[in-house]
């Protein structure tokens, strides 16, 4: 009788042990399935292979379509137009951020006239957003640029036509950094990128995507650190650009030598009456879009209340959020918020956007 009881007990223990094994295996399989679900990748992380080329109304411009649903402009004629300029032949260094080590500040003239845009060279805001840190002294250190607080992965655009001089990791604190030299001698710097989208030697057109917002290098939070320099000397980029609206302040700007002082800030010097009131739209470049989305999949905007003073804009061919924001003098984020869209939403023709309530 004692032996029989032991057999029954052993069978019971075996059953319990087998049940535990089944439970553990099931949990392991569940964890495996959940961990095998692919993480949704951002645009810049997806494979990017050119799959088609589309012609445009502009004979100098083509559009390259990529496999990750992004696209960009291609400008076969811009190289021919810029390649022979002396500014791209001298003091050209693709490995060091400073290229004018043989030129001192004292060598520069008191006034430098800079033609910013004309019939050949256009302008596009590098990005628009809240200025989180201005040019000047910050925590007892020189802060030689303007910081825009932006979400991770937001694209940066070439400010003017030009040629990429430097595009790689910088160990001095800038992280992933792109430097573009423009025909008038200015250089624009785009720092702390999450990913570069150009390489040294590339000819770029205003509005072309040159990289994506990130937090690389000596940085606190995702943002664009944007600098403008002339022969290595920095000055406040807000002399030229209103970053909240993306508007360029002048067609031609006289750069005073005293502006190279780190304590010379645009907000303390410029008067509103000094700005060029209306820049010709033909001189303003369209910003490349990062993605091409189905408009129907975008969140539907809430019906706007009929209020006096509301301003609407009807989408026409060639419109984009940057151009509309500049036209009405409002931030892009305000337009997005009022209409339930985002910066990469495709704008359908004849669609009405609420600009101001």
N, C-alpha and C positions, 0 to 999 in steps of 0.2 A: 504493500500500500504506500509506503514511503517513497519507493522508486517511481510509482505512477504519478504521485504528486509532483515530484521533481521534474518529470517529463513534461507535465502540463505547465509547470512554471517556466521551463526552458522555452516551450513553444510560445508562451505569452511574451517573454522577454524578446524572442526573435521577431515576433510580430511588431512589437513596439519599436525595436531597433530599425526594422525595415521601413516602418512609417516615418521615422525620423529622417532616414536616408532619402525617401521620396520628397519630403518637405524641403530639405536642403537643396536637392537637385532642382526642384521647381523654383525656389527662390533664386538660385544661381542663374537658371535659364531666363527668369524675368529680368534680373539685373543685366544679363548679357544683351537681351533684346532692347532694354531701355538705353543701354550705353551704345548700342549700335545705331540708334537713330541719329542720322547725320545732323550736325550743327549747321544752322542756316548761316551761310557765308555772306560777307559783305561784298559789294561790287568789286572792290580792289583785290579781294582774295580769290575771286573766280578766274578760271582760265580765260585769257584774253587773246583771241586769235582773229585776225581780220578775215571776214567772210564775204564782204561785198564792198564795192565802191559806187557811190551815187554822185552824179553830176549835179551842179546847182546853177542858178541863174548867173552867178558870178563865174566867169571863165577861169579866174585865178583860184577858185575854191572848189574842192571836192569833199565829200563826206565818206569816211571809212566806217563801216558797220562791223562791230566786233561780236564774238560769240557770247559774251557775258551781258548782252543787251545794252552795251554802252556804244557811244560813237564819238567821233571827233573830226574836226576839220583838217584837211590836208591842203597845203598851199604850195604847189610845185613852182609857182613863179616868184615866191618871196625870196628864195635863195638867190635867184638871178639878180633881184633888185638890191639885196643887201651885201652880197658876197664881196663886192669890190670896194666897199667903204673902208676908209683908213681906220675907223674906230675898231674894226675887227681884225686888223693886221698887227697892231702894236699893243704892248702890255697885255697880251692875251695868255692867261695862265689857267689851265683847267685843273690843276692840282692844289693850288693855294687860293684861299679866299681873297687875299689882298694882292692885286695885280700891279698896283702903281707905287711900288716901294721906292722908285727913283724920283718920285714927285712929292714934294712937301706942301703943306698948306700954304706956306709963304710964297710958293711958286704960282699959285692960282690968282687970277685977276680979281679985282674987287667986286665986279658984277659979271655974271654969266647968263647970257640970254639963251633960254632953252625952248625950242619949238617942240611942244609936246605932241600935238596932233595936226595933221594936214590931210591933203587928198590921198596920200599914200600910207600914212601911219595912223592907226586908229587907237582908241582907248577902251578898256573894259576894267571894271573894278575887280581887284584880286579876289575879294569876297566882301560881303556886307554883314554887319552885325554890331553888337555892343562892344565899344572900346573898353577893354578891361584894364589896360595899362598904357599910358601915354609915353611919348618921347621925353627923356629928361633923366634926372637923378632918382634912382630907386634903391632903397636900402643901402645907401652910400656907394652905389655902383652906377656906372653909366648904363642907361637903358636906351640903346641907339635906334629903337624902332617903335612901332605901334602894335599892340596886341589886340586881337579880336577873339573873343570867346565864342567858339563854334563847336558843334557836335563832331564826334569822331567820324572821319570818312567824308566830310564835306569837301567838295573839290575846290582847288585854288586855280585861278585863271591868270594867264599872262596879262600884265597890265597894259603893255604896249607891244607892238611888233618888235622882234629882236632875235638874238642868237644866244643860246644857252652856253654860258662859259663854264659853269661849275654845277654839278649835280651828283652828290654822293653824301655819305655819312661824314659829319664833321665832329671831331672829338673835342673841339673847343667849347662845346655847349649848345651849338645850334642843332644838333641831331641831324636828321635828313634835311639837307639844305639845297635849294636851287638858286642860282644867280643868273639873271638874264641881262645881257648888255643891249641897250637900245641905240638906235641910230644917232641920237643927240649926245651920246656919251654917258647918260644915266645908267645906273644898274639897279635893278630891283631884286631884293632878297626875300625868299620865302622859307621860313625855318620851322623846325619841329614837326615835319611831315610824318605821317604814318607810312606813306609809300610815295616814291618818286614816279613820275609819269613821262619824263624826258631824260635825255642824256646830253653830255657836252657835245657841241657842234650842231645840235638841232636848231633849225630856224623855226620860230614860232610866231603865230599871229595873235594879236590881242583877242582875248576871250578863250584861247586854247587851254585845255586842262593840263596843268603842268605837275600836279601832285594832289595829295589828299591830307586833310587835317589830322593831326595826331598829337602826341605828347612825347616825342623823342628828344633826346639830349637833356640839357639842364632846363627842365620845364615843370610847371605845376598845373596839370590839367590840360585838356585838349584845347588848342588855340592856334591861330596863325600869328607868328611874329613876322611883321613885314617891315622892311627897311628900304629906303631910297638913299643911294650914295652917288657922288660924283667924284671920280678918280680917288676912290677909297674913303672919301670924307662923307660922313653921314649928316643928314639934316632931317628935321621933322617932316614925315611924309604927309601930315595933315596940312601942310602948306599947299599941297596939290589935290588932296582927296578928302571928301567928306565921307567917312566910312559908314555912317548910319544910312545914308541914301545911296552911296556908291558914286556920287557925282564928282566929276573932275571940275576943279575950280577955274582953270584957265586953259586957253589954247596955247598961249606963249607965257612963260614964267621967267622973270628976272631973278635969278638966284643970287642973293647978296652973300658975300663972303662971311658976314657975321652970323649967318644962319647955321654955319658949321659948328657953332658953339653949343654944347650939350644943354645949356640953360636957355637957348633961344627956341621958344615954343610958339607954334602957329597960333594957338588960342589966345596968346597974350599980345600978338602983333597984328594979325589980320583983322580988317574990318569987313563986314558983310558987303559993303558997297564996292569993295575991291574985286569981287568975284565977277567972272564973265556970266551974265545973266542966263543966256540960252546958247548952248553949244549945238551946232548943227548935228542932226541925228545921223547924217551920213558919216560923221567922224567917230561915232560911238559903235563899238563892235558888239555883236551878240555873244553872250557867254555860252560856251558849249554845254549841253545838258549831259548829265552823267548816265541817266537811264531813260529809256523810252517806255513809258507805262501806258497801259490801257486806261483811258480816262474813266471808263465805266467802273473800273475797280477802285477808283479813288473815293474817299469818303464824300458823301453828298453834302453840300453846304446847307446850313439851316436857312430857311426862308428869311430874307431880310425884311425887317420891319420898315414900313413906309414912313420915313422921317424926313423932315426938311433938312436940306444940307447934305444928304447922302450923295456920294459920288461913285459912279459906275464907269467901268471901261469895257468896251466890247473888243474881243480879241480879233486882230487882223493878222494877215500873213507877215511873218518876221518878228512878231511880238515874243518877248520872254519876260520873266518876272523882273530881271534886273533893269531892263529898259523901261518897263511900266513903273517901277519904283522910282527911277530917276525922273521920269516925266511928271509924276505927281508929288515928288519930294517926300515919299513915305518909305519906311523900312520894308524889306521883302517879307520879314516875319509877320508884319501887320497884315499884309495882303493874304498870306497863307492862313493866318488865324481867322480872318473874317470870312474866308471862303471854304474852310475845311480841306485845304490842300497842303502839299508840301513842296519843297524847293525843286523836286525832280518830277513833279506831275506834268504830263504833257498838256498843253493848253490848246483846246479844240477851237477851231475858227468859229467866230460869232458867239462864243461863250461870253457871258457878262460876268465881270468880277466886281465885287464891292471893294472900293478903294478906301473910302472914309464913310463913317456913319454920320 
